Amino acid sequence: MMVVRFWRKVLFLTGVLVLSVTVLAFGQTALKPAPGGEVKKDGDYVTWMSFLDDNWDVYYLNLDTGTTGNLTDHPAHQAYPDVWSDYVVWQDNRNHADDPSGVYAIYLYNFQTGETKQVSQTEGNHQHPIIAENNIVWTNHKDGRTDIVLYDLETNSQKTIYQGTTAFGVKFDGQIIAWTDFRNGDADIYAYDLIEQEEIRLTYSDKDEMSPLVGGGTVVWTEEHNNTNQIYSYNPDDDIYRRVTAGDEDHQPIAFDGEKLLLEEDGKLFLNQNPTVSVQQPVGLKTGSANQIILENGQVTYITGSNLDQEPVSDALERKETPEDGADDHSDTSGSLKSQDQQTPSVIKLESPDNKLSLTIGKNRLSSNFAMQIKETNNPTGGMYTTIGPQYQFEVVAGAIEPSTAINVTLNYSLNNIHTDMQKIGLYQRNTEGAWVYIPMTHNVEEKTIKAEINSLAPIALMSYQQTFNDLNGHWGQDAIEVVAAHKAINGYPNGGFAPNKPITRAEFTKLLVTIMGVEVVGNQAGNFQDVSKKHWAYLFIETAAQRGWVKGYNNKFSPAASISREEMVTMLMRAADSESEITDKLAQYKDHNQISQWAKPYFARAVEQDLISGYNKLLDPHGATTRAEAAALFYRYLDMTGRF
């Protein structure tokens, strides 16, 4: 294959590093550094994000001139870019770089002027921007909500077009904003029309409608019809709903530009050249293992690893069948998965190249042509972390997986002369801000096996976290506190201490409980308690516990700053564990058992049965305050009982 190379030259324009790019014949181009997420393209401009030097940055390529470079060079994270015309947008936490939770603003770069500016105008956590036709859409994650925000480039004005907690999977084409919404109890498709400036509910069935795509003012999505997934479309200009596909096979939209729809049917690819009629033509893609496919102006763009390849749609139609993949350069470092029927009917399984990691995924959450690779890389994390084995990265090379799909993980490990406390080993997953987040798990120490559930395909790694505090030396609770801290369930204070003998407050214990249980933190706009405002640091944790029935309060008040009593502590934990006992005879061995409140006795009895509490000198002291060390010790016993270490 003939290779055309541009002379390498470096130019500095308004702080943007510009390099040459290697362009291969037949439209193939190498993207460097390799993309770490979805690649976006509009006309000659391509943009992506890549993780280098411990942070995400935004890169671009001009296919016409061959120039490429980074648009950001800040030690904070800049990620999830999108491009339209001469503009690139991304989410950026340079203003909150020290916040480990990641608080983002939306930034815009203009290729014509070389100007970079912040466009989000309100406080919040602004993420995943999409730009088209002089408008930007993004989501603002604030106070437990996921609001959808619309920004007008021409007027520099911003407005929120949706407020709530039920929207995800936002798409935008310049005229229509579409998303999946759970406000009615199941998944429906909603849209916002920029011309009419109104929200439209597109689906009303009691089944789930998912996977919206938008283009040219038309929305397409999947909807169940006669026990199969069919693709439907809607365009507000004619206000007509249409079923685009038919037959007994499941269908999944892959790419859509408003005129042409690339879809998958029973493991094969078809092109619908008019989303108003049910006529599909078989296509053969140029490559059988593309991570991503883009349709635009009669062109098909394939993203495969770090390579970008293009061809006219007509070439794909003439090819009819997608060629089989040959040997690849990663055969010794990556595993692969295809959702084929020879696997079990309900689930599919993927193993890593070292045969130590396996993933199990429900088949109904995947498109039938789904394929994925597992890659093993060195884990550079240091500091208080001790790495145990490689970092595992997941790359979808074909098809799609539904958002928030539950993925069961089984990981076998060996210490290989690594000296660490086995109880402090944990499974971690890298979040969008690049930080490692602890994943609740079960741990069989004898078999050296970890089992957990993850809900994204972000990288994972097994590590041991060594947390120490400067005021625990010789304290009776030191070991338990450090183990619980290693599982990211409890924190110390900025001065490096833990204050083990300090009474723990109801708010502190509730945060600890929600963290230990590993549940998603959600909010409630109305709030359950008069004395816990949305500005309270533990508001979301208290609301999460209240919604699950773990805490109830008194007379609509929670008393977050009050010390928690031992019977309140035990009751909250056992409610969260869904465990109580009607047999309260074991309480009679304690001298003060008659002092236990009636509502707390079933929970106290179960805690005694499970050896979670034992009392002091035949006393339970149900109304006594609980110290931070005692709370940590209780959770240590609970984690041990439930097999977390």
N, C-alpha and C positions, 0 to 999 in steps of 0.2 A: 504494500500500500504506500502510495506516495505521501510523504509528510511535508507540509509547508510550515516553515518556522519563521516567525518574525524575529528581527534582530532585537536582542534584549536591551532595554533602556529603562532608566528610572527617572521619573518626573515627580516633583512635589507640587501639587496644586491645592491650595487652601487646606493644607493639613491632611490631604488624602494621598496615600501612597499608591502610585500607579506603576504597574509592571507590564511587561509583555506577556503573552500567553501562547502556549503551544496549540496550534490548530491543525487537526488531522484532516486528510482528504475525506470527501463524502460527508461533510458536515459534522465530523466527530471532533470534540474539544475536551481537553483535560481541565477540570476545575481544581484549582489549587489555592489554599489548602482544601482537603476533601470536605464536602458538606457534612454537617452534623445534624441535619434535619431536612425539612422540605425545601426544595429549590423553587424559586419564583422567577417567572419570565414575562416580559412584555416587550414586544418588538425585538430590538437588538440588545436590550439590557437584561442581564441575568443577575440575581442576587441570592445569597445564602448565608448561613451562619456556620462558624467552625469554632471548636473548643481547643485553644492553644494557650500555653502559659497560665493555666488555671483560671481562664475566663473565656466567655463567649464574645466573639467579635463578628461584625457584619462585613461581608466581602461582595464584590461585584465583578462582572465581566461585560464588556461591550463586544458583541459578536462581530460588529462591523469593523471596528478599528483594531480589535485584538487586545485592547488594554484591559488590565485587571488590577485589582488592589483591594485594600481594606478601607472601608468608610469610617470605621471606628478604631480607636487605639487608646482606650481608657481602661484602667485596671478593674473597673466595675464590669458588669455583664451587659452586653448589647445583643439582642437575640430576636428571632422570629421576624425577619425582614419581609417586606413586600415591595413590589416595584410597579409603577405605572408612568408612562411617558418619560419625563426627565426627573422623576421623584422616586426616592426610596424612603420607606418608613420602617421603624423598628421599635421594640420596647427596650428601655434603657434605665438602669438603676444607679447612674452616676451620682444622683442627688441623695441616694440612700445606700451608699456602698457598704456602710458598716452595719446595716440591718440584715441579720442572717435570714430573716423571713422573706426578703426580696420585695422591695416596694418600687414599682416601675412607673416611669413616665413614657410618653410617646414622643419620639423625635423624627424629624423630617430632614432629608438632604436633597438639595436641588443641584443637579448636574450642570445646569446652565450658569448659575451664579456661584456655585461652590459653597453655598451657605448651609449650615446645619443649625436647626433651631428646635426647641421644644414646642409641641403643639397642644398637648393635653393641658387644660387650664384649671383643673380642680384637683384637690388632694384625693388620693386613692391608690389603687394598685392596678395600673392600666396595662393590658396585655393583648397580644395577638392582633396587631393592626392589619387592616386590609385597605388598600388604596385603589381607587378607580374613578375616572371621570370627575376629577377635582374634589373628591370627597374621601374621607378616611373613616373607617368603622373599626372600633375595638371594644373589648370588654373591660369593665372596671370592677375589680373584686374588692368590695368594701363592705364592712359591717355584715358579713355573712352572705351578701348578695352577689350576683353576677349581672351587673347592668350592661346594657348595650349602648354605646356612645357613638354619635355621628358628628363629624367635624367637616366644615365647609372651607376649602382652601381659599376660595375667592373672597369670602367675607370674614375669614378667621374667627368664625363663630362655632360654638360647641353646644350640643344638646343631647340629653339622654332620651332615647326612644323606647327603652324598655327598662323597668325596674323589677327585680325579683330574684329568685334563687333557683329557677327551674330551667334556664336556657343553656344550651351548649351547642357546639358545632356550628358557629356562625359563618355564613358565606355572604359574599357581596360582589356585585358586578358593576356598580355605578348607578344602577336604578333600583334594584331590589336587594334588601337585606333578608336573608332567610336563616332559620335556625330550627333545631329540634327543641321541644318544650314539654316538660312534664307537669305543667300546672293543673291538668285535668286528670292526673293519676296514671295516664299512659303517655307514650311518646307521640306527640303531634307535631306537624310542621306549621310554623308561623312565619309570616313575612311582613316587612315594612316597605311600603311603596313611597319612594322619595318624591315622585311627582304629585301624588295625591296626599302625601304626608299623613298616612294612616296605616295602622296595623291591620293585617288580614290573617284570619285563621284559615288555613288551607285544608286541614283534614279534621274529621269528626268521628271516625270509627273508634271502637273500644279496643282496637289492636294497635300495635306499635308501627308508626311511620318514621323512617330513619333516613340517614345519609343524604341530606339535601345538597344539590349543586345548583349554581345559578350562572346564567349567561344570556346576554342580549335581552334582559328583562323577563326571562323565562326561568321557572324553578322546576327541577326534576327531583324525585325522591323515590324511595322504595316503600311499598305498601303491600300487606298480605292480601291475596285474592285467591280463594279456593285452595288454601294451604300452600301456596307458593308466593314467593316475593316477586312482585311485578313493579315496573317503573311507571310512574305517573308524571304528568307535567301540568303546569298552570302558567298562563300569561295574563297579567291584569289588563292588557290592552283589549283582548277579546273576552275576558272573564269566562273562559271555558276550561274545564278540567278534562284531561285526556289520559287514557291508559296507553302507554307507548309500547308495551310489550305484551305478549300473549303466550299461551302454551302451558305445559306442565312442568317447566324447568324454573329454577330460581334465577333471578336477574339482579345485577348489581351495577349501578353507574360507576364508571371509572374516571372519565374526563368529559367535560362539556364546555363548548365555547358559544352556545346560543344557537348555533346552526347544526353542528354535528355533535352526536353523543356516542362516545365509545363505551360499550357495556360488556359485561361478562354474562354469558348464558351457559350453564351446565359445563363450566370449565373451559369454554371457548370464547373467543373475542369476536364481537360484531360491531359494525358501525351503522348508526341510524343517522341519515343525512337530513332528516326533517323530524324534529321531536313532536310533530302533530300527527304523525301516522305511524302505524306499527309495521314498518318495513326495515328489516335489518340485513346488512350485507356482511358476509364473513370477511375477516381481515387477518392478515399475518403480520405480526410486528417484526421489526428488524432484529430485535434481540429478545431472547426468551426469559431474561431475568432482570428486567428494568425495575428499579426501586420505585419509579414515578413516571407517569406519562402526562404530557401537557398537549392539549389541542389548541391551536391558535392560527387563524388566518390560512386555513388549508394546509398547515404543517403539523406533523407529529414530532414532538420532542421527547426523547427518552433520557432519563437520568439513571445511570447504572454505576453505582459506586461513586467515583469522582469523575466519570466521563459523561459528557453531554453529546447526544447524537440526534440528528434531525433528518427528516425525509418528507416529501409530499404525501398527503393522505392517499392520493391515487396509487402510489407505490405500495402502500400497505394493503389496499384493496386488491391489487393485482397479485399480491403474494399469497393470499388466501389462508395460509397456515403459518404459524409462528415456528421458526426453527428451534430444534432442541439445543440446549446449552451444551457446549463442549467442556473440556477440562478448564478449571479456572485457577488463578494464582493463589487462591486462599484454601486450597483443598486440604492443607495440613493444619490450618488454624481456624476453620469455621465449620459448624454443622449446618445442615439444611433441613427444611421441613416443607412438605407439600401436603395439602389437605386432600388426600386420595382415599377412595372408598375401601382399600384394603386395610386401613386402620380401623379401629373400633367405630361403630356407627355414631356414637355420641361425642367422642372426644378424639383429639389427635395428640401425639406426643413427639417432642423434639429433644434430642440429646446433644450435648456439647461435644466437641472433638475429643476432649479428655475423658469423656464418659462419666464425669462426676456431677454434671448438672443436667436435670431433665425438667421440661416444662410440659404441663398438660393443659390443653385449652378446649373449651366446649366448641364443637364443630359448627353449631348454629350461630356462633359469633364471627365466623370467618366466611369470606367469599370462597367459592369452590376452587378458584385458581390460586389461593393463598400460598405463598412460599416465603420462608424466612431463614436467615442464617444467624448462627451464634458465633461470635468471634471472641477469642481470648487475648487480652492485652495485659501488660504489666500494670500493676496498681501502684502509682507513685505516692499515694497518700502517706504522710508521716505524722509527726507530732505525737499526740496521745493515742494514735491508731497504730495497731500492729496488723499488717496485712497477712491473710491466710489464703494463699492461692491467688489465682488471677482475677482480674476484673472481666466480667462477661458483658459484651455488648450485643444488642439485638438489631438486626437489619431486615426489614420487610423488603423483599426483592420482587414480589408480585402480589396482586390482589390487595385485600384490605381486611382490617380487624375493627370491630365495632369499638367505639370509645368506652373506657372504663370496664373493659372485659376482665373478669376474674381469671387470673393465670396461676395455677398451682405450681409451686417450685419445690423441687427436692434436690438437695445439694449434699454430696458426700465430700469430706475433706480429710486431709492428713496434715499433721503439725510439722513434719519434716524438721525436727530439732528446733522448732519455734517454741520458746518458753513463754507461756501465757496462762492466765487463770481461765480454765474452761468455762466458768460461769459468766465470764465477761465477753464471750464470743457472741457476735450479733451479725445479722444480715442487714446491709445498707443499700440504699438506692439513690442515685444522683438525681436531684430535682432540676427544674429548669434554670435555677440560679447557680447551679454547679456545686451545691452543698450536698453532703451525704446525709440522708435521712434514715433513721432506724426503722426497720420493718418488723412488726410483731411476728413471732415465729414459735415453733416448738423445736426442742433440741434434745436429741437422743445422744447423750455423752458417750455411752458405751459403744454405740455403732458409728459415732461421729457423723451424724446425719442431721441436717437442718430441713425443716418443712415450713413453708410460708405461702401466703397469697399476695400477689402484686396486681396492680391495676393499670400498669403502663409498661412500655417496653424501654424505659430508661435503663442505663447500665446498672448492674448490681455487683456487689463484692462482699466477701466474708471478711470481717475484721474484728479485732479485739480492741475495746476502748478502755484506756486506763485513766480514770478520773480520780484525782485525790483532792483532799481538802486540808487546809492548814490547822484546823482545830479538832481533828478526829484522832490524833495519835493517842492510843491507849483507851479510847472510848469503847464501851461495850458494843456499840452498834456500828463500828467502823466497817467491818467486812460487809455487812448487809447493805449499808448505805452506798458503799463504793460499787457493789454489784448492781444495785438498782439504778445508780447513776450511769453505769456502763450501758444499761439498756435505754438510756436517754429518757428516763421517766421522771427524774428529779434533778434539780439544779441547786447550786450553791449561791453565794452572794458575790458581788463584784470584788470584795476584799479577799477572796479566795477561801473564805470559810463556809461552813455549813450550818452553824448554830444548832447543833443536835438537840439541845435541851430547851430550845424555844418552843412554846406552844404553836402548833400549826393551825392556821385559820381555816374556816369552812371553804373559802375561795381557793386557798392553796391546795387543800385536800381534793377538792373537786377537779382542779386542773390535773393533779397527779392521777386521779382515778380515770379520767377520760383518756389521758395519755397512755396509761397502763393497758386499758382495754383496746386501744388501737382503733377506735371508731373515728369516722369522719366528723370533723368539727363543723357544725352547722349553726345558723342563727335563727332567730325568730323576730320578725320586725316589731311585733307588738311587745314582746318581752313578758316573762312570767312573774317577775318580782318587782315591786315598787321601788326597792332600795338598790337595784342593780341596773344602772344606766348603760347605754351602749358604749359609753366612754370608759367604763370600768375595765381594767386590764384582763379580768377573767370572764367578761360577759359571755363570750362565745362558748367557753367551756361550761359555764353554769347553765346556759340555755340548752346546750347539747345534753347534759345530764338530766335536766328537767324534762325535755322532750322524750327521753327514754324512760322516765319514771324512776330514775335513781335518786333524785332529790325532790322534796316537796315543799319545804319551807313552812313558815307559820304565818297565818293571816296575810297571805300575799307578800310576805317579806322573807328574804333569804339570810340576812345578817352575815354578809360575806367576810367582814373583819373580825367576827367573833371566833373564839377558840372552839374547835370541834370537840365534842365529848366522845368518850370511847364507844358509847352505844350508837351515837350518830355515825361514827366512822365505820363500825362493823355493819350497821344496817345498809349504808350506802354501798359498801363493797359487795355484800351478799346480794343486794338487789341487782347490781351490775353483773354479778356472776349467775344471776337467776337461780339462787340457791337458798332454800330455807327448810326448816324442819318442824313438823308438828309435834315431834317428841322432844319435850323440854326437860325430861328427867335428869339429864346430865348437868343441868344448871344447879340442881339441888346440892351438889358437892361444894358450892361456893357459899360462903357465909352471907354475902350480900345479894343473893340472887333475887330476893323479894324487892330489891330496889330497882331492878331492871324494868323499864317501862313496858307495858303490855305489848305495844306495837313492835318493840325491838326483840322480844323473847324468841320468836322463831328464827330470826337471823343470828342472834347470839348462840342459840343451840346448835345451829348448823356450823358456825365458826368453831365452836368447841369440838364438835364431832370430827371436823377436818383438821384439828390441831393448828388452826390459824391463830388462836389465842389460848392462853393457859392461865392467865391471872398471876397474882402475887400473893403468896401466903393465904391461899384459898379465898382471895378477894378478886372480883372483876372490876370494881370501881367504875360502874357504868356511866356515872355522871362526871367523872374526872376529866380534866383536859388532856389532850393527846399531844405529845411532843413530836417534833420533826423526826427524831430518831425512831420513836415508836411507830410512827406511820410508815417509815421506810422499812422497818423490820416486818410489819404486817404484810406489806407488798412483796418483800423478799420471800416470805413463806408462801404467798399466793402464787408468785411466779414459779417457785420451785414445785408447788403442788400441780400446776397446770403444764409442767414440762417445758417451760420457757428456757431453762438452762439445766 
